Each structure stands twice: as structure tokens, then as C-alpha cells.
Amino acid sequence: MRFLGGAAGVRSLKLKLLYISSSVGLGHVTRDLRLSRELAKRADITWLTAGRAAEYLAVRGERLHELSPAMKSLGKSIENVIRGCRVRMTPWGLLQLYRDLRHNANIIRDHLDLEAYDLIVCDEPWELMLSGVKVPYRSSVLITDITRFGHEGNESWVYRKVNSWLSDKFSEFRLKFDVGLWGDSGDFLRLGQIMTHEGYPGTSDDGPIVINVGGTGLVSKFARSIRNQLNRYGMESIVIGGDDFVANPLKYIADAKALVTLAGYGSLVEAAALGKRAVILTIDGHFEHEENALLFKGRQGYRVMKCSEATADSVASRLGEVIKERPSPPRVVDATHAIASNILRLADEGLEFKS
């Protein structure tokens, strides 16, 4: 246990907090790091994640759980079901994804002691929910930007079965936050969004165009072809994310003349919060991308394109349009502090501190 100074009669030991962050892309871990900065005022945090998410935390000196190196990266696994800018639910791709999920779930089932922690904060912990391990209800927190799979009212039979399972698993968590940009929150608390990284710097439009492909390698090759074409047109550009992993992307995004980005949660929260012009690319059949992008469609300073139909020339053309417009992004609400306050309130409800 760790002693903190405080008034007499006030509990002054730091909480032991386990933070389980999804390893799909970087959108989860970047918002989780932002939230953790608030939680760390009263908690010692250990992280369980994998892949580029673990790398992102490691370069910042964060404490990774000893099981993290043994976990499979779901960011890499997801590439088995998304190819050529399309979701492709092939039997082989789904099997590979399931095998990696099951591998991680078995590690959690066999080796992770959740009772050793005062608080357990989870951001879309698919492997934990698949493991069969019972989360200590009184100290459990769930964060997600989706509360169901598929477009509302138009779910496939498979998605209906998955959503039924999800509903059961979500109910095992005491505090549930929907930080998404769309959808029905149901019994989740919806206070707003969690911003990304440690904090947002001042902005300018003096830098190059930034082609941000996020934390997976889904469109890295296409991104490089866009960059090469833009440079031929005299439009200076750089690629960040994917195979071109950058530990601190915000310094490039904040000064970008405009963005070319996939429609992932973190990338679009950044575009909106920083007021950056953007050409937004959606993966065909990726319901999250399609729903996220709808918030930007038809707004000044933004163009939404299907990645499968886009070419380097057409992206360059759309960039030429948005650069001339004053951006009018959708409103995002920074609920980071409010969410952290609600989580830490659990510690004021009689939790016993772990040693």
C-alpha cells in the first residue's frame, strides 16, 4: 500500500487499479491514458493490453501487467476480417480472430487475479468477457463507445445473437459508461466523450496534410499511395499510424493543414475537438465507421468517402475542397473529469484497500 498525505480521518492509501484496455487500434488506449491521468491522483495503475496499445503505454513509462507480453494483439487479429477496405466475414478470418480471442481469454482465466485489485476499469474487454471469469461487481467499471453491434433496427441474425450475449456480459459491471458518438445508451451513463492522449495542444494549419490510419495496418499501403500522389501535386503530406507507428501523433495532427483519416472513434474525436478539416474514409460493412462518419457528413470542412471506392486522385480532389472551407465539426463533450470522478466515487463507498 502507498501512503498519501491528507486530513485526519480521510482515507489516504492509494487504490490498486487494474486497467484492461482493448488492443484493437489505438483509439481505446489513447482515451484510456487520458482518463488514467485523472484516476492516478488516487490510484496506482497497472495496465493489461497487447500489441501497439502496449507499445504506446511502454514508451510513456506506464506499468504493464506481467501477462501483457503473452497476450495476442487484437489489432493484428482484426486484419483477418477486414481486407481491401471491406469487412470480410470469411470462415478462416473469423477462426483466426476467435483463436486469438480465446488465447487471451484463457490467459485471463488461468492467471489473472481480479480480487487483488480495488478497482477494475475495462475498455471493451472482449477477452475478459469471453473468459468466464466473474468480475467483482462492486469494483467493476466498463467503458465502451458501442452498446450493440450492427445498425439499429437492421441487425443480422448473427448480430442479434451477439448483442444478446453482450447485454448479459455488460450487466456484470457496476458502473457502465457509453462514451460513443451515436446510438442508444440504454442503462449506460452517457456524460460525453473521453478525449485522447495526455492533452490537446494549441493548433495551427501550418503543417503538412496528415494521413492518419490509426493503430492497425488496414490501409497502410493505400495511405502511402495517397501521400505519394499528394506530394506529386505539391501538397506536402505525411503518414502516421499503422505500419508507420508514431508514439506522439498529436504534435502532427494539431498543426495539420487537413487530415485524411479512417472513421475510428479516437481519430474523429480528435478531428472534432481540434477543429481540423478532414477527408474521412469508411470501411465497407464496418458499422462503427459508418455511424461515426454520419456525424460529419454534409458539414463544411469535411468529406466522407468509402475507402473501397476512393482513389489517391479522388482523395486529393476532396482535400482541395475542404482546405478552402471553414470547418464546422460536430460537438464533442470532454467528460474525462466527470467520468473519473464517478469511478473514484466507488472508492468512497466502503471499498477495502488491497495490500
Salt bridges, closest charged atoms under 4 A:
GLU38 OE1 - LYS41 NZ 3.09
GLU38 OE1 - HIS337 ND1 3.16
ASP44 OD1 - ARG2 NH1 3.10
GLU62 OE2 - ARG37 NH1 2.99
GLU79 OE1 - LYS76 NZ 3.81
ASP110 OD1 - ARG109 NE 2.83
ASP123 OD1 - HIS28 ND1 2.95
ASP123 OD1 - ARG31 NH2 2.82
GLU124 OE1 - HIS28 NE2 3.66
GLU124 OE2 - ARG31 NH2 3.76
ASP145 OD2 - ARG31 NH1 2.78
GLU152 OE1 - ARG148 NH2 3.57
GLU172 OE2 - LYS169 NZ 3.84
ASP178 OD2 - ARG190 NH1 3.70
ASP187 OD2 - LYS176 NZ 3.48
GLU198 OE2 - ARG37 NH2 3.57
GLU198 OE2 - ARG60 NE 3.17
ASP205 OD1 - LYS276 NZ 3.23
ASP205 OD2 - ARG277 NH1 3.30
ASP243 OD1 - ARG52 NH2 3.70
ASP244 OD2 - ARG224 NH1 3.63
GLU270 OE2 - HIS197 NE2 3.17
ASP284 OD2 - ARG86 NE 3.64
GLU290 OE1 - HIS151 NE2 2.72
GLU291 OE2 - HIS151 ND1 2.89
GLU321 OE1 - ARG303 NE 2.92
GLU325 OE2 - ARG303 NH2 2.53
ASP334 OD2 - ARG34 NH2 3.81
ASP348 OD1 - ARG42 NH2 3.17
GLU349 OE1 - ARG174 NH2 2.38
